[in-house]
Amino acid sequence: MAYDAYDLFRWAATAPPDTEEQPEPIRRAIGWMLIAFIVTFLLTRMITRMIRAGKGPFRNVTFSGGLHVHHQVYGIFLMLIAGAAEFAYEPGGVARSVLAAVFGAGAALTLDEYALWFHMDDVYWSAEGRKSVDAVLIAAGVGLLVMLGANPFDIGPGESAPVGAVVALMNLVFALAAIFKGKVATGLIGVLVPVVAMVSTFRLAKPDSPWARWRYPAGSHKRAKAVKRFPPGKRTAWDRFKDMIGGAPSTG
């Protein structure tokens, strides 16, 4: 009997029924996606740092005329392929985990150049390029929470649901506000500990944050106060952590 590619894929996607000893299927897929995401990001940063230092066999991919192909291009294609295969075949078992891992790897390659989308310029090794590391850490943090089954927005049943919904919404608003004020670390922590994000929301924004560009016009008192509190070149523990995993930005 002849089998086509579709039949073989469906056969590979077949998994034995889940038992109490096996992890829940969706969470297992999320776990593979998260592992692939983190490993791909770390490998990508290792390779780009070697290219930057001129070490090892790796080089930037360029075409004639000096056209540089950014690795986010490969990431976009990987996510498209994994997403299309998931919708087309709706696999389970091993095939689902493979597609989840492919999607996670593609997402890491794409988010590692998030700053390029934001600035529409090659700012990978500049201070602005730290936005890419922020985006990766936010995505990894959210993925870890989902994999572990954390639900900070659980609103509860019955009469408590409306109150819980309001609290969850306020918590989300405070966390997003902290991130937009340049307080990425406290914004992430605030998803689980609302008071942390709340405090950051009412404190001064960093001068290079989206909030400051929107709310602190040039020459304003708040802009001057923000620059004084967060002077250019000031390095925080969060900045040093990002430099450790992503490489320090260029100073020249």
Summary of the structure (lengths in Angstrom):
residues: 252
radius of gyration: 21.7
end to end distance: 65.8
largest distance: 78.2
contacts: 697
relative contact order: 0.09
helix: 66%
strand: 2%
